[in-house]
């Protein structure tokens, strides 16, 4: 068992409850060279580990499967996806494998601090040469490039850009309640409209709290709406204390929203909550735009069954949740095939086809949006023009320990509704975990 994998397993376990929601070439990856595996990709197996198991996720992953097997027809793609827990189950299984020195060929994680933890452990390979060979640095936004690097070296290949601050709505429910939401609606106006929606006979907000990331993500965007982009960046780096007056306002608003969610929120998953909104059981649902892929995959029609607006108060923000893939630094099962796999992920054609299925935006500049629905075109534009913030609920913007504390605190708050206790927990966590 290698030391880096053991530490990586501990980091992955700590982050387990946080998550949910990518022509072949070879050559040296540079830095820490993956070892082991066969002499070439042809004839081998590429095992790819992820938590993509819902209908839209599986369809998107199949695009990557076909891209790889087309580039390396002698190899077999092994889908090692693990379902359940919004990704937490997959992380637990992965942690066990890494601890045992038995890594898959490639695995899914989030950029930024989620990636940083396994880079620091020495568990993932340096991909800088692969980036330089393919000219990828010029094709990625600066904010995202920074999340893929440590000390100037690249360690992960991104596949998509999901926007987490999207409010999915049921047009008929809002019309019946006489409520209109737009890009200029404030968070205060949205909260004030909840009683009116409730009085119309429908749950104002649908929440799938069976997945712990869902309420954590909801609170995250409420905080963004109150403190703004700069304030949020300061909050997740410990420069703005959690007991700041604006954060307290956000927690109070979260409490009010929780009083207006569906009665079965504790037993619904994120995708069930999104579908219930489209079915008219709720008026709104805050979820990343992986929900768009899921809704359309289930035959729901944008503009009829559901609509969407940027979460009130966050129109100028792109709350970024990205998916990326890494390969092991040691014990690589099929090193040559791994490099061919990674090379496909940022191919413009693959980017276009994959993100169309996933409901996300291409992460590289210049990928074709032909055939994309209006929502995804607008999201792709927003990714290139809005302020990109890294999600805390998905363990991107802060170390795993702090992100885990945040999600646990949100879960506790669902039952207690104790604003002071939440703020105390998070303020102490800032001092102890972000120092």
MARNURO-835311 format. One line per 8 residues: their letters; for each residue x, y, z of C-alpha. Coordinates in Angstrom, 3 decimals, padded with zeros to 6 digits. Layout:
<rs>
A) X Y Z ~ ...
</rs>
This chain:
<rs>
XXXXXXXX) 000.000 000.000 000.000 ~ 001.494 003.328 -000.937 ~ 001.464 006.136 001.581 ~ -000.226 008.657 -000.705 ~ -003.180 006.361 -001.385 ~ -003.677 005.803 002.345 ~ -003.862 009.526 003.033 ~ -006.040 010.061 -000.022
XXXXXXXX) -008.469 007.477 001.308 ~ -008.804 009.423 004.546 ~ -009.415 012.665 002.647 ~ -012.007 011.034 000.416 ~ -013.800 009.541 003.398 ~ -013.935 012.958 005.098 ~ -015.511 014.457 001.994 ~ -017.834 011.533 001.369
XXXXXXXX) -021.122 013.190 002.356 ~ -020.545 016.285 000.297 ~ -021.150 015.221 -003.245 ~ -023.752 014.564 -005.506 ~ -023.133 016.028 -009.548 ~ -016.858 014.206 -018.923 ~ -008.009 011.622 -032.122 ~ -006.336 009.831 -029.150
XXXXXXXX) -002.772 010.582 -028.197 ~ -000.219 009.336 -025.783 ~ 003.103 010.516 -024.498 ~ 004.537 011.185 -021.068 ~ 002.349 012.958 -018.556 ~ 005.397 014.579 -017.002 ~ 006.229 015.022 -013.321 ~ 005.066 011.899 -011.524
XXXXXXXX) 004.863 009.322 -014.302 ~ 002.110 006.713 -013.913 ~ 003.619 003.271 -013.515 ~ 002.379 -000.251 -014.185 ~ -000.141 -001.348 -016.781 ~ 000.368 -002.821 -020.189 ~ 002.559 -001.621 -023.015 ~ -000.350 -000.034 -024.874
XXXXXXXX) -004.037 000.730 -024.735 ~ -005.068 -001.791 -027.419 ~ -006.394 -005.030 -026.009 ~ -006.596 -003.768 -022.423 ~ -009.353 -002.575 -020.121 ~ -009.919 000.978 -018.953 ~ -011.819 001.117 -015.674 ~ -013.456 004.504 -015.092
XXXXXXXX) -014.856 005.239 -011.658 ~ -017.651 007.797 -011.139 ~ -020.982 008.451 -009.444 ~ -022.852 008.993 -012.697 ~ -025.776 006.601 -012.606 ~ -028.974 008.614 -013.228 ~ -030.496 008.517 -016.703 ~ -028.894 011.691 -018.042
XXXXXXXX) -025.576 010.958 -016.322 ~ -025.384 007.469 -017.800 ~ -026.190 008.837 -021.270 ~ -023.438 011.451 -020.939 ~ -020.898 008.913 -019.684 ~ -021.707 006.748 -022.689 ~ -020.513 009.595 -024.936 ~ -017.109 009.409 -023.247
XXXXXXXX) -017.140 005.631 -023.486 ~ -017.706 005.755 -027.249 ~ -015.081 008.464 -027.729 ~ -012.480 006.366 -025.946 ~ -013.285 003.069 -027.679 ~ -013.308 004.838 -031.051 ~ -009.860 006.295 -030.356 ~ -008.593 002.971 -028.990
XXXXXXXX) -010.761 000.236 -030.551 ~ -008.623 -002.548 -029.073 ~ -009.507 -001.536 -025.523 ~ -012.602 -002.186 -023.439 ~ -014.303 000.500 -021.361 ~ -015.344 -000.692 -017.893 ~ -017.959 001.492 -016.237 ~ -017.304 001.327 -012.485
XXXXXXXX) -019.946 003.883 -011.499 ~ -021.386 003.574 -007.974 ~ -024.872 004.878 -007.271 ~ -026.421 006.464 -004.193 ~ -025.794 009.267 -001.767 ~ -025.170 011.916 -004.398 ~ -021.617 010.553 -004.804 ~ -020.885 009.756 -001.165
XXXXXXXX) -021.249 005.998 -001.724 ~ -018.817 006.150 -004.630 ~ -016.275 008.043 -002.563 ~ -016.449 005.467 000.207 ~ -015.787 002.629 -002.235 ~ -013.000 004.581 -003.908 ~ -011.362 005.341 -000.566 ~ -011.206 001.626 000.211
XXXXXXXX) -009.618 000.874 -003.142 ~ -007.036 003.611 -002.839 ~ -006.192 002.533 000.667 ~ -005.586 -000.974 -000.642 ~ -003.337 000.243 -003.463 ~ -005.882 -000.871 -006.069 ~ -006.840 002.299 -007.970 ~ -009.095 002.363 -011.017
XXXXXXXX) -007.556 003.680 -014.230 ~ -009.315 007.007 -013.803 ~ -011.743 008.489 -011.329 ~ -014.078 011.431 -011.043 ~ -013.623 014.286 -008.626 ~ -014.254 018.004 -008.415 ~ -011.622 020.656 -009.225 ~ -010.138 023.093 -006.731
XXXXXXXX) -009.752 021.952 -003.106 ~ -011.218 018.504 -003.787 ~ -008.410 017.922 -006.272 ~ -005.820 019.609 -004.077 ~ -006.227 017.019 -001.322 ~ -005.174 014.099 -003.536 ~ -002.439 016.112 -005.227 ~ -000.898 016.857 -001.858
XXXXXXXX) -001.017 013.156 -001.033 ~ 000.861 012.275 -004.209 ~ -001.958 009.985 -005.314 ~ -002.612 011.448 -008.772 ~ -000.331 011.915 -011.752 ~ 001.044 015.202 -013.032 ~ -000.625 015.894 -016.401 ~ 001.251 019.061 -017.343
XXXXXXXX) 002.901 017.565 -020.433 ~ -000.471 016.325 -021.684 ~ -001.864 019.841 -021.277 ~ 001.037 021.379 -023.182 ~ 000.922 018.799 -025.982 ~ -002.759 019.496 -026.611 ~ -002.741 023.257 -026.049 ~ -005.399 022.987 -023.361
XXXXXXXX) -004.311 025.934 -021.198 ~ -005.352 028.360 -023.950 ~ -008.801 026.783 -024.175 ~ -009.827 027.069 -020.521 ~ -011.007 030.097 -018.513 ~ -008.381 031.379 -016.099 ~ -010.552 030.747 -013.043 ~ -010.936 027.088 -013.967
XXXXXXXX) -007.281 026.633 -014.886 ~ -006.339 027.778 -011.409 ~ -008.577 025.077 -009.920 ~ -006.800 022.355 -011.892 ~ -003.279 023.273 -010.829 ~ -001.022 022.977 -007.834 ~ 002.296 024.845 -007.908 ~ 001.824 025.535 -011.611
XXXXXXXX) 001.286 021.893 -012.596 ~ -001.931 020.357 -013.919 ~ -003.389 017.256 -012.303 ~ -006.938 016.800 -013.630 ~ -008.823 017.082 -016.916 ~ -012.249 018.799 -016.632 ~ -015.243 017.720 -018.657 ~ -017.979 020.216 -017.860
XXXXXXXX) -019.194 023.359 -016.166 ~ -022.371 022.982 -014.140 ~ -024.124 026.048 -012.766 ~ -025.366 025.354 -009.247 ~ -027.360 028.548 -008.678 ~ -030.359 027.749 -010.874 ~ -033.939 027.891 -009.621 ~ -036.123 025.465 -011.551
XXXXXXXX) -039.755 026.498 -011.601 ~ -043.180 025.167 -012.480 ~ -044.804 027.803 -014.728 ~ -048.376 026.747 -013.955 ~ -047.822 026.747 -010.187 ~ -046.302 030.222 -010.216 ~ -049.041 031.536 -012.490 ~ -051.730 030.116 -010.202
XXXXXXXX) -050.080 031.819 -007.233 ~ -049.720 035.096 -009.115 ~ -045.956 035.123 -008.615 ~ -043.438 036.171 -011.236 ~ -039.701 035.510 -010.944 ~ -037.021 037.086 -013.117 ~ -033.277 037.723 -013.240 ~ -033.846 040.909 -011.239
XXXXXXXX) -035.870 039.311 -008.433 ~ -034.099 039.805 -005.105 ~ -033.683 037.152 -002.454 ~ -035.876 039.219 -000.118 ~ -038.632 039.368 -002.747 ~ -038.416 035.605 -003.285 ~ -038.725 034.857 000.432 ~ -041.620 037.291 000.706
XXXXXXXX) -043.461 035.464 -002.104 ~ -043.355 032.052 -000.397 ~ -046.548 032.486 001.697 ~ -048.455 033.526 -001.405 ~ -047.325 030.381 -003.241 ~ -048.158 028.207 -000.226 ~ -051.628 029.702 -000.008 ~ -052.274 028.573 -003.586
XXXXXXXX) -052.058 024.949 -002.435 ~ -048.601 023.885 -003.598 ~ -045.276 023.549 -001.783 ~ -043.286 026.713 -002.593 ~ -039.901 024.948 -002.653 ~ -039.081 021.319 -003.411 ~ -036.062 019.937 -001.562 ~ -034.457 016.504 -001.912
XXXXXXXX) -032.682 016.425 001.437 ~ -031.988 012.689 001.283 ~ -028.887 013.865 -000.584 ~ -027.068 016.020 002.014 ~ -025.525 018.236 -000.641 ~ -028.954 019.521 -001.728 ~ -029.798 021.626 001.354 ~ -026.118 022.602 001.670
XXXXXXXX) -026.223 023.881 -001.897 ~ -029.468 025.742 -001.276 ~ -027.967 027.575 001.690 ~ -024.806 028.268 -000.300 ~ -026.665 030.267 -002.935 ~ -028.744 032.074 -000.319 ~ -025.473 033.188 001.269 ~ -024.132 034.284 -002.132
XXXXXXXX) -027.288 036.347 -002.671 ~ -026.652 038.203 000.580 ~ -022.875 038.679 000.693 ~ -022.059 038.849 -003.033 ~ -019.168 037.274 -004.889 ~ -016.392 038.997 -002.941 ~ -018.060 038.280 000.387 ~ -018.447 034.604 -000.476
XXXXXXXX) -014.778 034.302 -001.430 ~ -013.858 035.873 001.896 ~ -016.222 033.567 003.759 ~ -014.735 030.320 002.423 ~ -011.202 031.542 003.094 ~ -011.941 032.690 006.635 ~ -011.620 036.413 005.981 ~ -015.327 037.092 006.545
XXXXXXXX) -016.631 035.461 009.735 ~ -019.698 033.277 009.524 ~ -021.344 035.342 012.244 ~ -021.323 038.417 010.007 ~ -024.692 040.200 009.958 ~ -025.283 039.439 006.256 ~ -024.612 035.748 006.785 ~ -027.035 035.735 009.713
XXXXXXXX) -029.672 037.240 007.418 ~ -029.010 034.416 004.952 ~ -029.454 031.755 007.634 ~ -032.712 033.364 008.771 ~ -033.942 033.313 005.173 ~ -032.892 029.662 004.865 ~ -034.939 028.913 007.971 ~ -037.977 030.573 006.410
XXXXXXXX) -037.511 028.654 003.177 ~ -037.279 025.369 005.101 ~ -040.672 026.166 006.592 ~ -041.979 026.225 003.022 ~ -040.518 023.027 001.557 ~ -042.324 019.806 000.645 ~ -043.339 017.559 003.553 ~ -041.422 014.607 002.120
XXXXXXXX) -038.129 016.452 001.653 ~ -036.255 014.061 003.936 ~ -036.957 011.025 001.752 ~ -036.483 012.547 -001.704 ~ -033.259 012.576 -003.706 ~ -032.211 015.600 -005.759 ~ -033.560 014.188 -009.027 ~ -036.900 013.221 -007.479
XXXXXXXX) -037.288 016.765 -006.152 ~ -036.565 018.215 -009.588 ~ -039.053 015.885 -011.247 ~ -041.704 016.653 -008.622 ~ -041.343 020.330 -009.454 ~ -041.823 019.635 -013.150 ~ -044.850 017.495 -012.260 ~ -046.499 020.383 -010.399
XXXXXXXX) -046.067 019.115 -006.830 ~ -043.858 022.107 -006.016 ~ -043.380 025.578 -007.454 ~ -039.585 025.823 -007.350 ~ -036.455 023.740 -006.824 ~ -032.882 024.943 -006.376 ~ -030.512 022.529 -008.071 ~ -027.516 022.550 -010.368
XXXXXXXX) -028.191 022.289 -014.045 ~ -027.523 018.567 -014.031 ~ -031.248 018.763 -013.280 ~ -031.802 020.100 -016.801 ~ -030.256 016.971 -018.281 ~ -032.336 014.798 -015.976 ~ -035.603 016.597 -016.713 ~ -035.180 016.470 -020.467
XXXXXXXX) -034.005 012.867 -020.266 ~ -037.341 012.062 -018.604 ~ -039.261 013.786 -021.392 ~ -040.055 017.009 -019.550 ~ -040.383 020.087 -021.772 ~ -038.598 023.346 -021.042 ~ -041.083 026.211 -021.042 ~ -044.054 023.892 -020.533
XXXXXXXX) -043.372 021.423 -017.740 ~ -040.659 023.529 -016.185 ~ -038.785 026.787 -016.546 ~ -035.758 028.353 -014.871 ~ -034.234 031.535 -013.557 ~ -030.925 032.285 -011.875 ~ -031.465 032.002 -008.132 ~ -032.699 035.394 -006.863
XXXXXXXX) -029.860 037.765 -006.041 ~ -027.147 035.782 -007.867 ~ -027.640 036.766 -011.514 ~ -024.026 037.914 -011.879 ~ -022.589 034.727 -010.361 ~ -021.798 031.344 -011.904 ~ -021.720 028.963 -008.928 ~ -019.360 026.453 -010.506
XXXXXXXX) -019.538 022.724 -009.936 ~ -017.168 020.940 -012.252 ~ -016.381 017.328 -012.892 ~ -012.871 016.238 -013.767 ~ -010.913 013.027 -014.116 ~ -007.529 012.056 -012.735 ~ -005.261 009.041 -013.155 ~ -003.147 007.357 -010.462
XXXXXXXX) 000.459 008.326 -009.892 ~ 001.369 004.750 -009.022 ~ -000.046 001.266 -009.662 ~ -001.695 002.526 -012.854 ~ -003.575 -000.480 -014.313 ~ -003.263 000.617 -017.969 ~ -001.129 003.728 -018.272 ~ -001.258 004.032 -022.075
XXXXXXXX) -005.031 003.693 -022.234 ~ -005.383 006.234 -019.431 ~ -003.649 008.897 -021.481 ~ -005.778 008.131 -024.535 ~ -008.877 008.415 -022.330 ~ -007.876 011.785 -020.902 ~ -007.072 013.149 -024.351 ~ -010.653 012.533 -025.503
XXXXXXXX) -012.214 014.526 -022.685 ~ -011.334 017.963 -024.064 ~ -011.832 017.142 -027.719 ~ -014.269 019.856 -028.941 ~ -016.653 017.344 -030.545 ~ -016.715 015.196 -027.423 ~ -017.217 018.279 -025.252 ~ -020.222 019.310 -027.331
XXXXXXXX) -021.851 015.881 -027.334 ~ -021.136 015.075 -023.686 ~ -022.407 018.355 -022.228 ~ -025.521 018.313 -024.383 ~ -026.498 015.059 -022.637 ~ -025.288 016.137 -019.186 ~ -027.185 019.438 -019.106 ~ -023.980 021.391 -018.531
XXXXXXXX) -021.815 023.819 -020.491 ~ -018.629 022.865 -022.345 ~ -015.627 023.776 -020.244 ~ -013.409 024.702 -023.211 ~ -013.759 027.803 -025.311 ~ -015.010 027.375 -028.848 ~ -016.901 024.096 -028.480 ~ -019.912 024.031 -030.791
XXXXXXXX) -023.310 024.716 -029.238 ~ -025.185 023.696 -032.364 ~ -028.323 021.821 -031.390 ~ -028.141 022.978 -027.789 ~ -031.399 024.101 -026.154 ~ -031.739 027.745 -025.144 ~ -031.029 027.100 -021.475 ~ -027.672 025.453 -022.124
XXXXXXXX) -026.666 028.151 -024.591 ~ -027.358 030.782 -021.953 ~ -025.484 028.778 -019.323 ~ -022.490 028.422 -021.636 ~ -022.493 032.173 -022.182 ~ -022.771 032.789 -018.442 ~ -019.793 030.518 -017.816 ~ -017.674 032.715 -020.048
XXXXXXXX) -018.994 036.076 -018.792 ~ -020.143 035.832 -015.155 ~ -018.055 035.732 -011.988 ~ -017.084 032.091 -011.387 ~ -017.289 030.965 -007.771 ~ -016.310 027.505 -006.586 ~ -018.963 025.543 -004.667 ~ -018.558 024.840 -000.945
XXXXXXXX) -021.397 022.312 -000.864 ~ -019.465 020.195 -003.366 ~ -016.138 020.452 -001.510 ~ -014.531 022.649 -004.145 ~ -013.946 026.010 -002.475 ~ -012.595 024.819 000.871 ~ -010.669 021.853 002.301 ~ -012.626 018.652 002.888
XXXXXXXX) -012.692 019.031 006.675 ~ -014.330 022.459 006.498 ~ -016.710 021.489 003.697 ~ -017.709 018.405 005.675 ~ -018.333 020.513 008.794 ~ -020.520 022.839 006.718 ~ -022.652 020.024 005.318 ~ -022.998 018.407 008.737
XXXXXXXX) -024.013 021.751 010.236 ~ -026.640 022.244 007.534 ~ -027.997 018.741 008.152 ~ -028.275 019.497 011.872 ~ -029.966 022.804 011.115 ~ -032.715 021.029 009.167 ~ -033.905 019.603 012.467 ~ -032.974 022.265 014.999
XXXXXXXX) -033.537 025.496 013.043 ~ -031.118 027.010 015.572 ~ -029.486 029.974 013.839 ~ -027.110 030.827 016.695 ~ -025.852 027.251 016.991 ~ -025.185 027.051 013.252 ~ -023.289 030.331 013.176 ~ -021.230 029.338 016.224
XXXXXXXX) -020.287 025.994 014.678 ~ -019.202 027.538 011.401 ~ -017.356 030.485 012.964 ~ -015.340 028.102 015.125 ~ -014.701 025.884 012.107 ~ -013.298 028.877 010.210 ~ -010.856 029.553 013.022 ~ -009.825 025.920 013.495
XXX) -009.923 024.556 009.954 ~ -009.108 027.479 007.664 ~ -006.164 028.892 009.589
</rs>
